């Protein structure tokens, strides 16, 4: 994905609006998945700390 976002950087100009839109679109699924599985992620970290 970083390579696709880098395509928006031209030799003489950079389209920052499109770059930021692409960055938001690429990060949004990760945020949604982390929000959905938040409790399981926290429980996994807590269990790992108790064993270690």
DSSP file (Angstrom, degrees, kcal/mol; ACC not computed):
  #  RESIDUE AA STRUCTURE BP1 BP2  ACC     N-H-->O    O-->H-N    N-H-->O    O-->H-N    TCO  KAPPA ALPHA  PHI   PSI    X-CA   Y-CA   Z-CA
    1    1 A X     >        0   0    0      0, 0.0     4,-2.3     0, 0.0     5,-0.2   0.000 360.0 360.0 360.0 -38.4    0.0    0.0    0.0
    2    2 A X  H  >  +     0   0    0      1,-0.2     4,-2.2     2,-0.2     5,-0.1   0.865 360.0  54.2 -59.0 -32.6    2.8    2.5    0.7
    3    3 A X  H  > S+     0   0    0      2,-0.2     4,-0.9     1,-0.2    -1,-0.2   0.897 107.4  49.7 -67.1 -38.3    3.9    2.1   -3.0
    4    4 A X  H >4 S+     0   0    0      1,-0.2     3,-0.5     2,-0.2     4,-0.3   0.907 112.2  47.6 -65.6 -40.8    0.4    2.9   -4.2
    5    5 A X  H >< S+     0   0    0     -4,-2.3     3,-1.6     1,-0.2     4,-0.2   0.874 106.2  58.4 -67.5 -36.0    0.3    6.0   -2.0
    6    6 A X  H >< S+     0   0    0     -4,-2.2     3,-1.6     1,-0.3    -1,-0.2   0.742  90.0  73.1 -65.9 -21.8    3.8    7.0   -3.2
    7    7 A X  T << S+     0   0    0     -4,-0.9    -1,-0.3    -3,-0.5    -2,-0.2   0.735  85.9  65.8 -63.9 -21.0    2.4    7.0   -6.8
    8    8 A X  T <  S+     0   0    0     -3,-1.6     7,-1.4    -4,-0.3     2,-0.8   0.634  81.5  90.0 -76.1 -12.9    0.6   10.3   -5.9
    9    9 A X  B <   -A   14   0A   0     -3,-1.6     5,-0.2    -4,-0.2     2,-0.1  -0.762  66.1-166.8 -87.1 113.6    3.9   12.0   -5.5
   10   10 A X        -     0   0    0      3,-1.8    -2,-0.1    -2,-0.8    -3,-0.0  -0.320  32.9-107.0 -92.1 178.0    4.9   13.5   -8.9
   11   11 A X  S    S+     0   0    0      1,-0.1     3,-0.1    -2,-0.1    -1,-0.1   0.869 116.4  19.0 -73.0 -36.3    8.2   14.9  -10.1
   12   12 A X  S    S+     0   0    0      1,-0.3     2,-0.3     0, 0.0    -1,-0.1   0.616 131.8  20.6-112.4 -17.3    7.0   18.5  -10.0
   13   13 A X        -     0   0    0      2,-0.0    -3,-1.8     0, 0.0     2,-0.4  -0.990  59.6-144.5-149.8 156.4    3.9   18.5   -7.8
   14   14 A X  B     -A    9   0A   0     -2,-0.3     2,-1.3    -5,-0.2    -5,-0.2  -0.989  13.3-142.2-125.4 130.6    2.4   16.3   -5.1
   15   15 A X     >  +     0   0    0     -7,-1.4     4,-1.9    -2,-0.4     5,-0.1  -0.725  24.3 176.7 -93.4  89.8   -1.3   15.9   -4.7
   16   16 A X  H  > S+     0   0    0     -2,-1.3     4,-2.7     1,-0.2     5,-0.2   0.840  73.4  58.9 -67.7 -34.3   -1.6   15.8   -0.9
   17   17 A X  H  > S+     0   0    0      1,-0.2     4,-2.1     2,-0.2    -1,-0.2   0.931 109.8  42.7 -60.3 -46.4   -5.4   15.6   -0.8
   18   18 A X  H  > S+     0   0    0      2,-0.2     4,-2.3     1,-0.2    -1,-0.2   0.862 113.0  53.8 -68.7 -35.6   -5.4   12.3   -2.8
   19   19 A X  H  X S+     0   0    0     -4,-1.9     4,-2.1     2,-0.2    -2,-0.2   0.925 110.7  45.8 -63.7 -43.5   -2.4   11.0   -0.8
   20   20 A X  H  X S+     0   0    0     -4,-2.7     4,-2.4     2,-0.2    -2,-0.2   0.888 111.5  52.2 -67.8 -38.5   -4.2   11.7    2.5
   21   21 A X  H  X S+     0   0    0     -4,-2.1     4,-2.3    -5,-0.2    -1,-0.2   0.917 110.8  47.9 -62.9 -42.6   -7.5   10.1    1.2
   22   22 A X  H  X S+     0   0    0     -4,-2.3     4,-2.0     2,-0.2    -2,-0.2   0.881 110.8  51.6 -65.2 -38.0   -5.5    7.0    0.2
   23   23 A X  H  X S+     0   0    0     -4,-2.1     4,-1.6     2,-0.2    -2,-0.2   0.914 110.8  47.6 -65.3 -42.3   -3.9    6.8    3.6
   24   24 A X  H  X S+     0   0    0     -4,-2.4     4,-2.2     1,-0.2    -2,-0.2   0.920 112.0  50.0 -64.7 -43.1   -7.2    7.1    5.4
   25   25 A X  H  X S+     0   0    0     -4,-2.3     4,-0.7     1,-0.2    -1,-0.2   0.867 112.1  48.1 -64.2 -35.8   -8.7    4.4    3.2
   26   26 A X  H  < S+     0   0    0     -4,-2.0     4,-0.3     1,-0.2    -1,-0.2   0.789 117.2  41.2 -76.4 -26.2   -5.8    2.1    3.8
   27   27 A X  H  X S+     0   0    0     -4,-1.6     4,-1.9    -5,-0.1     3,-0.4   0.741  96.4  78.6 -91.1 -25.3   -5.8    2.5    7.5
   28   28 A X  H  X S+     0   0    0     -4,-2.2     4,-2.4     1,-0.2     5,-0.2   0.877  90.3  51.8 -56.1 -45.4   -9.6    2.4    8.1
   29   29 A X  H  X S+     0   0    0     -4,-0.7     4,-2.5     1,-0.2    -1,-0.2   0.887 108.9  51.8 -61.0 -36.5  -10.0   -1.4    7.9
   30   30 A X  H  > S+     0   0    0     -3,-0.4     4,-2.5    -4,-0.3    -1,-0.2   0.914 110.8  47.6 -64.7 -42.2   -7.3   -1.9   10.5
   31   31 A X  H  X S+     0   0    0     -4,-1.9     4,-2.1     2,-0.2    -2,-0.2   0.907 112.3  49.4 -65.4 -41.7   -9.0    0.5   12.9
   32   32 A X  H  X S+     0   0    0     -4,-2.4     4,-2.3     2,-0.2    -2,-0.2   0.932 113.2  45.9 -63.7 -45.9  -12.4   -1.1   12.3
   33   33 A X  H  X S+     0   0    0     -4,-2.5     4,-2.4     1,-0.2    -2,-0.2   0.909 112.7  50.2 -64.9 -42.2  -11.0   -4.6   12.9
   34   34 A X  H  < S+     0   0    0     -4,-2.5    -1,-0.2    -5,-0.2    -2,-0.2   0.871 111.3  49.7 -64.0 -36.1   -9.1   -3.5   16.0
   35   35 A X  H >< S+     0   0    0     -4,-2.1     3,-0.9    -5,-0.2     4,-0.3   0.906 111.7  47.8 -68.5 -41.3  -12.2   -1.9   17.4
   36   36 A X  H 3< S+     0   0    0     -4,-2.3     3,-0.3     1,-0.2    -2,-0.2   0.915 121.0  35.7 -65.4 -43.1  -14.3   -5.0   16.8
   37   37 A X  T 3X S+     0   0    0     -4,-2.4     4,-2.3     1,-0.2    -1,-0.2   0.094  81.6 119.6-100.0  22.6  -11.8   -7.3   18.4
   38   38 A X  H <> S+     0   0    0     -3,-0.9     4,-2.5     1,-0.2     5,-0.2   0.900  74.9  48.4 -55.0 -47.7  -10.6   -4.9   21.1
   39   39 A X  H  > S+     0   0    0     -3,-0.3     4,-2.5    -4,-0.3    -1,-0.2   0.902 112.4  48.3 -64.4 -40.7  -11.7   -7.1   24.0
   40   40 A X  H  > S+     0   0    0      2,-0.2     4,-2.2     1,-0.2    -1,-0.2   0.880 111.5  50.7 -67.0 -37.1  -10.0  -10.2   22.6
   41   41 A X  H  X S+     0   0    0     -4,-2.3     4,-2.2     2,-0.2    -2,-0.2   0.935 112.6  45.5 -65.4 -46.0   -6.8   -8.3   21.9
   42   42 A X  H  X S+     0   0    0     -4,-2.5     4,-2.5     1,-0.2    -2,-0.2   0.910 112.6  51.0 -64.2 -42.3   -6.7   -6.9   25.5
   43   43 A X  H  X S+     0   0    0     -4,-2.5     4,-2.6    -5,-0.2    -1,-0.2   0.892 109.2  51.8 -62.7 -39.4   -7.4  -10.3   26.9
   44   44 A X  H  X S+     0   0    0     -4,-2.2     4,-2.1     2,-0.2    -1,-0.2   0.910 110.8  46.8 -64.1 -42.9   -4.6  -11.9   24.9
   45   45 A X  H  X S+     0   0    0     -4,-2.2     4,-2.0     2,-0.2    -2,-0.2   0.915 113.1  49.5 -63.8 -42.2   -2.1   -9.3   26.1
   46   46 A X  H  X S+     0   0    0     -4,-2.5     4,-1.7     1,-0.2    -2,-0.2   0.917 111.5  48.1 -65.0 -43.1   -3.2   -9.8   29.7
   47   47 A X  H  X S+     0   0    0     -4,-2.6     4,-1.6     1,-0.2    -1,-0.2   0.891 111.1  51.8 -64.0 -38.8   -3.0  -13.6   29.5
   48   48 A X  H  X S+     0   0    0     -4,-2.1     4,-1.6     1,-0.2    -1,-0.2   0.861 108.4  50.7 -65.8 -35.9    0.5  -13.3   27.9
   49   49 A X  H  < S+     0   0    0     -4,-2.0    -1,-0.2     1,-0.2    -2,-0.2   0.847 108.4  52.4 -71.1 -32.9    1.7  -11.0   30.7
   50   50 A X  H  < S+     0   0    0     -4,-1.7    -2,-0.2     1,-0.2    -1,-0.2   0.860 112.1  45.3 -70.5 -34.8    0.4  -13.4   33.4
   51   51 A X  H  <        0   0    0     -4,-1.6    -2,-0.2     1,-0.2    -1,-0.2   0.835 360.0 360.0 -76.4 -32.9    2.3  -16.4   31.8
   52   52 A X     <        0   0    0     -4,-1.6    -1,-0.2    -5,-0.2    -2,-0.2   0.462 360.0 360.0 -74.6 360.0    5.6  -14.5   31.2
